Amino acid sequence: MNIVKHTVTIAALAGMFAAAGASAATLGDCNKMATQVNRALSENATSANINAAQKEKQLGSYYCTMDSYNKGVEHYTQALTLLGQK
């Protein structure tokens, strides 16, 4: 029984440390990323990945509008990656 308590405690602490290590994005981060993506889209209008990047931009905008800033930033980052900017 004691080993079960210790295992559960260790697992809970590990989860807390993992959550604390992830930084929370803000609306400001979303706005900054949106600007970068817009610039990258205009500079790479002939990219083979333009459609996929535009879709990622739309998803980024959607999630940022819904206050899911981390997810929004993830999609904006993916758009930049598709355009060779990250």
Summary of the structure (lengths in Angstrom):
residues: 86
radius of gyration: 18.2
end to end distance: 49.3
largest distance: 63.1
contacts: 237
relative contact order: 0.16
helix: 78%
strand: 0%
